[in-house]
Amino acid sequence: MNFLESIRVSLRALRANKLRSSLTMLGIIIGVAAVIAMVGIGNGATASITSQIQGMGSNLLTISAGQSFSGGVSGGAGSSASLDMTDVSKIRVGTAIKAVAPVANSNAQVVIGSGNTSTSINGTTEDYEIIKNVTMARGRFITEQDVNSSARVAVLGPTVVENLMGDTNADIIGKTIKINNVPFQVIGVTTATGSTGFQSSDDMITAPITTVQARLIGRKTVRNILVSATSEDLMQTAQDEITAALRKAHNIQEGKDNDFRVQNQADMLETMQSVTQTLTMLLGGIAGISLLVGGIGIMNIMLVSVTERTREIGIRKAIGAKGMDILLQFLIEAVVLSILGGGIGIALGYGGSSLAGKALSMDTSISLTSVAMAFGFSAAIGIIFGVFPARKAAAMDPIDALRFE
């Protein structure tokens, strides 16, 4: 047989067992679809986070508290009590500093009437609006007077309003909400900005940091301090000024490590991209396991097919078919199954990625590289797992094959 005849014989054999062929392809279909969908979601998350971090401004610096240790175990970055409100005044005097906003975070239960939700409470100052480019949909942001007087006022994200009132546009300005049973008056609602996939500024309540520290978290330390440099060109100057001011304020001797960390936008972007890319690779790798399972399924079914068609193989060899002809026929069947499964998997992967993006309210991004790799891997699986059954068929003795019952 020539190559084209081998293809025709192989396709005829697959059509004769349509249900079995379809079930055999299922593992490849699921594997390819899962790989493409997971990579698409991961790429979309990376692009979304990158866009939001860049949208914060190119002159943002973030100061984080150091790590705490308990029994030799690290509590992670920001877990120590190395930053407080006095550090803010020390930093503010820098010549390259435009604005400074300390941040104290807490999670709390929020209630208004029958509405109830759990959300993040962000204690900060009036400079936060400048640094994070906050825009107000209604009402106003917190002011210096609110911070100095420890006013019990709150600015709500649109998601919080929807969770509490059932409608993002509900009239909530001026009403009183209870945060961990402490009454706060709503003074504003921020404009929706979307989610990074890790934390959404829309699902957050902002209040004066002095109020949050005294009423909600019971401590005067801060987790982060956000700083805006006067210009992008002075970022390094601002970073050096912050480091020098905090080392002096914390009495850190020369040669000793800092008990804080200063990150610029580039550092934050690199860290977040590294995290999301690692997660994307992990998810893609897990999905790729199903491709291997699909390959084993192809090998199993092809071995069954070889056994069922033993007399056919014997007849073909008896009338002159060579071992290579038999090997090529069964190998083509395995490759066709994997290629068809890969093609269907690509279509389902695109669809699944799009649906997941809509469900997560984010754009997904499927690269041609990931599609080519998934499809190529599925084709390779057909060859790798099809070789053993094909070799077994090709090695059969024609006399023994004709005697097979």
C-alpha positions in Angstrom: 0.0 0.0 0.0 1.1 3.5 -0.6 0.7 6.3 2.0 -2.6 7.6 0.7 -4.1 4.1 0.7 -2.9 3.6 4.3 -4.7 6.8 5.2 -7.9 5.6 3.5 -7.8 2.2 5.2 -7.2 3.9 8.6 -10.1 6.3 8.2 -12.4 3.5 7.2 -11.4 1.5 10.3 -12.1 4.6 12.5 -15.5 5.2 10.9 -16.5 1.6 11.5 -16.3 2.3 15.3 -17.5 5.9 15.6 -18.5 5.7 19.3 -15.3 4.1 20.4 -13.2 6.6 18.3 -15.2 9.5 19.8 -14.6 8.3 23.4 -11.0 7.7 22.7 -10.6 11.3 21.5 -12.3 12.6 24.7 -9.1 12.7 26.8 -7.2 14.6 24.1 -10.2 17.0 23.7 -10.4 17.8 27.4 -6.6 18.1 27.7 -6.1 20.5 24.8 -9.2 22.6 25.8 -8.1 22.8 29.4 -4.5 23.9 28.5 -5.7 26.6 26.2 -8.4 27.9 28.5 -6.1 28.0 31.6 -3.3 29.7 29.7 -5.8 32.2 28.3 -7.2 33.0 31.7 -3.7 33.3 33.2 -2.5 35.7 30.4 -5.7 37.7 30.8 -5.1 38.1 34.6 -1.5 39.1 33.9 -2.6 41.8 31.4 -5.3 43.1 33.8 -2.9 43.4 36.7 -0.3 45.0 34.6 -2.8 47.6 33.3 -4.1 48.4 36.8 -0.6 48.8 38.3 0.4 51.0 35.5 -2.8 53.0 35.9 -1.7 53.9 39.4 0.9 56.2 38.0 4.5 55.8 37.1 5.8 57.6 40.2 4.3 55.4 42.9 6.5 54.0 45.7 5.2 51.5 48.3 6.8 51.1 51.7 6.0 47.9 53.5 6.7 46.9 57.0 9.3 44.2 57.6 8.7 40.5 58.6 7.9 39.3 62.0 9.2 36.0 63.4 7.5 33.7 65.9 9.3 30.5 66.9 11.6 30.9 63.9 8.6 31.1 61.5 8.3 34.2 59.3 4.9 36.0 59.4 5.6 37.3 55.9 6.2 40.8 54.6 4.3 43.5 56.4 3.7 41.4 59.5 5.9 43.4 61.8 5.1 46.6 63.6 7.9 48.6 62.1 5.9 51.4 60.6 3.6 53.9 62.3 2.2 57.4 61.8 5.4 59.2 62.9 7.1 57.7 59.9 4.7 59.5 57.6 5.9 62.9 58.9 9.5 61.9 58.6 9.0 60.9 54.9 6.9 63.9 54.0 9.8 66.4 54.3 11.7 64.8 51.4 12.3 67.2 48.5 11.2 64.6 45.9 8.0 63.6 47.7 4.7 64.9 46.4 2.2 63.0 48.6 2.2 60.4 51.4 -0.6 58.1 52.5 -0.3 55.5 55.2 -2.6 52.4 54.9 -4.0 50.2 57.7 -6.1 47.3 56.5 -8.7 45.2 58.2 -11.6 42.9 57.2 -15.0 43.6 58.8 -18.7 42.8 58.7 -20.7 45.7 57.4 -24.5 46.1 58.0 -27.2 48.6 57.0 -30.8 47.6 57.7 -31.2 44.1 56.3 -28.1 44.5 54.1 -25.0 42.6 55.2 -21.6 42.0 53.7 -18.0 41.2 54.6 -15.4 43.4 53.0 -12.0 45.1 53.3 -11.6 48.2 55.3 -8.9 50.6 54.1 -7.8 53.2 56.7 -5.8 56.0 55.1 -5.5 59.8 54.7 -6.6 62.4 52.1 -3.5 61.9 50.0 -4.7 58.4 49.1 -7.1 60.0 46.6 -4.2 61.7 44.8 -1.8 58.8 44.9 -4.2 56.1 43.7 -6.0 58.3 41.2 -9.4 57.8 43.0 -12.4 59.3 41.3 -15.7 59.8 43.0 -19.0 58.7 41.4 -20.9 60.5 44.2 -20.2 62.4 47.3 -16.6 63.2 48.5 -13.4 61.6 49.7 -12.1 61.8 53.2 -10.3 65.1 54.2 -7.5 66.1 56.5 -10.1 67.3 59.0 -11.7 63.9 59.0 -8.4 62.3 59.8 -7.4 64.8 62.5 -10.8 64.5 64.2 -11.0 60.7 63.8 -14.4 61.2 62.1 -16.5 58.1 61.7 -17.1 58.6 58.0 -16.7 56.1 55.1 -16.2 56.0 51.3 -17.7 52.9 49.7 -16.8 51.1 46.6 -19.6 50.4 44.2 -19.5 46.6 44.9 -20.1 47.3 48.6 -23.1 49.5 47.8 -24.5 46.7 45.6 -24.0 44.1 48.2 -25.6 46.2 50.9 -28.4 47.8 49.0 -28.9 45.5 46.0 -28.2 48.3 43.5 -25.0 50.1 42.7 -26.9 53.4 42.2 -28.9 53.1 45.4 -29.1 56.3 47.5 -26.7 55.6 50.3 -24.9 59.0 50.8 -25.6 60.4 54.3 -26.9 57.1 55.6 -25.3 55.2 58.5 -23.7 51.8 58.2 -22.2 49.7 61.0 -18.7 48.3 60.6 -18.1 45.7 63.3 -21.0 47.4 65.1 -19.3 50.8 65.0 -21.5 53.4 63.2 -20.1 55.2 60.2 -21.7 57.8 58.0 -21.4 57.3 54.2 -19.9 60.4 52.6 -19.0 59.1 49.1 -19.0 56.3 46.5 -16.0 55.7 44.2 -16.1 55.1 40.5 -15.9 51.4 39.4 -12.4 50.4 38.4 -12.6 46.6 38.1 -10.7 43.8 39.8 -7.1 42.5 39.4 -8.3 39.0 40.3 -6.6 39.3 43.7 -8.3 42.4 45.3 -10.9 44.8 44.0 -10.9 48.4 45.0 -14.6 48.3 44.2 -15.2 45.9 47.1 -13.6 48.1 49.7 -14.5 50.8 52.3 -12.1 53.7 52.8 -12.1 55.5 56.2 -9.8 57.9 58.1 -6.8 55.9 59.3 -7.1 57.4 62.8 -10.6 56.1 63.1 -9.8 52.6 61.7 -6.8 52.3 64.1 -8.8 53.4 67.2 -12.2 51.8 66.5 -11.5 48.7 64.3 -8.0 47.3 64.6 -6.9 48.6 68.0 -3.3 49.4 67.1 -1.4 52.4 65.7 0.9 50.6 63.4 0.4 50.7 59.6 1.0 47.9 57.1 2.0 50.1 54.1 2.8 53.7 53.3 2.1 54.9 49.7 4.3 57.7 48.4 4.0 59.6 45.2 7.3 61.2 43.8 7.1 64.7 42.3 8.1 63.2 38.9 9.1 59.9 37.3 12.6 61.3 36.9 13.0 61.7 40.7 11.8 58.2 41.6 15.3 57.1 42.7 15.9 60.3 44.6 12.6 59.8 46.4 13.4 56.2 47.2 16.8 57.2 48.6 15.3 59.9 50.7 12.7 57.5 52.1 15.3 54.9 53.0 17.5 57.5 54.7 14.7 59.0 56.7 13.3 55.7 57.9 16.7 54.2 58.8 17.3 57.3 60.9 13.9 57.3 62.5 14.2 53.6 63.4 17.8 54.0 64.7 19.2 51.4 62.2 22.9 51.2 62.5 25.1 51.2 59.4 25.6 47.7 58.1 22.3 46.5 59.5 19.3 45.4 57.4 16.3 47.6 57.0 13.1 46.7 58.9 11.1 47.9 56.0 11.0 47.6 52.2 10.6 50.2 49.5 9.2 49.1 46.1 8.7 51.2 43.0 6.2 50.5 40.2 8.7 48.4 38.2 9.3 46.2 41.2 5.6 45.7 41.9 4.9 45.0 38.3 7.7 42.4 38.0 6.6 40.7 41.2 2.9 40.5 40.2 3.8 39.3 36.7 6.1 36.6 38.1 3.3 35.4 40.4 0.6 35.3 37.7 3.0 33.6 35.2 3.9 31.0 37.7 0.2 30.3 38.4 -0.4 30.1 34.6 2.3 27.6 34.1 1.1 25.6 37.1 -2.5 25.5 35.8 -1.3 24.7 32.3 0.8 21.9 33.6 -2.0 20.4 35.6 -4.3 20.6 32.6 -1.5 19.0 30.5 -1.7 15.9 32.6 -5.1 15.1 31.1 -3.3 15.0 27.7 -1.1 12.2 29.0 -4.2 10.4 30.2 -5.7 10.8 26.8 -2.6 9.4 25.2 -2.8 6.3 27.5 -6.4 6.0 26.4 -5.4 6.0 22.7 -2.8 3.3 23.3 -5.3 1.2 25.2 -7.9 1.4 22.5 -5.4 0.8 19.8 -4.2 -2.4 21.6 -7.8 -3.6 21.7 -8.2 -2.8 18.0 -5.1 -4.8 17.1 -6.4 -7.8 19.0 -9.8 -7.5 17.4 -8.3 -7.3 13.9 -5.7 -10.0 14.2 -7.2 -12.1 11.4 -7.4 -9.0 9.2 -3.7 -8.4 9.8 -2.9 -12.0 9.0 -4.8 -11.8 5.7 -3.1 -8.6 4.7 0.3 -10.1 5.4 -0.6 -13.3 3.6 -1.4 -11.4 0.4 1.8 -9.4 0.5 1.4 -6.5 2.9 4.8 -5.7 4.6 5.3 -5.0 8.3 5.8 -1.3 7.5 2.4 -1.2 5.8 0.7 -2.6 8.9 2.7 -0.3 11.3 1.9 2.8 9.2 -1.8 1.9 9.1 -2.3 1.7 12.9 0.1 4.6 13.5 -2.0 6.8 11.2 -5.2 5.8 13.1 -3.6 6.9 16.4 -2.4 10.2 14.9 -5.8 10.9 13.3 -7.5 10.4 16.6 -5.1 12.8 18.4 -5.2 15.5 15.7 -9.0 15.4 15.5 -9.2 15.6 19.3 -6.7 18.4 19.3 -8.7 20.4 16.7 -12.0 20.0 18.7 -10.1 20.8 21.9 -8.8 24.1 20.4 -12.3 25.2 19.6 -13.6 24.3 23.1 -10.6 26.0 24.7 -11.4 29.3 22.9 -15.0 29.0 24.0 -14.2 28.0 27.6 -11.7 30.8 27.9 -14.2 33.4 26.7 -16.9 32.1 29.1 -14.5 32.1 32.0 -13.4 35.6 31.2 -17.1 36.8 31.2 -17.8 35.0 34.5 -14.7 36.6 36.1 -15.3 40.0 34.5 -11.9 40.1 32.8 -10.5 39.9 29.4 -8.7 36.6 28.4 -5.8 36.4 26.1 -5.0 33.2 24.1 -1.6 33.2 22.4 -0.9 31.4 19.1 2.1 29.9 20.8 0.0 28.1 23.5 -2.4 26.9 20.8 0.5 25.6 18.6 2.1 23.9 21.7 -1.1 22.2 22.8 -1.9 21.0 19.3 1.6 19.9 18.6 1.7 18.0 21.9 -1.6 16.3 21.1 -0.2 15.2 17.7 3.0 14.0 19.4 1.0 12.0 21.9 -0.7 10.2 19.0 2.7 9.2 17.6 4.3 8.3 20.9 1.4 6.2 22.3 0.5 4.8 18.9 3.9 3.3 18.2 3.6 0.4 20.6 0.3 -1.0 19.3 1.4 -0.4 15.7 4.7 -2.3 16.3 2.8 -5.1 17.9 0.5 -5.4 14.9 3.5 -5.2 12.4 5.4 -7.9 14.3 2.6 -10.5 14.1 3.4 -13.8 12.4 0.8 -14.2 9.5 0.3 -17.9 10.2 -0.4 -17.3 13.9 -2.6 -14.3 13.0 -4.7 -16.5 10.6 -5.2 -19.1 13.3 -6.5 -16.5 15.8 -10.1 -17.1 16.9 
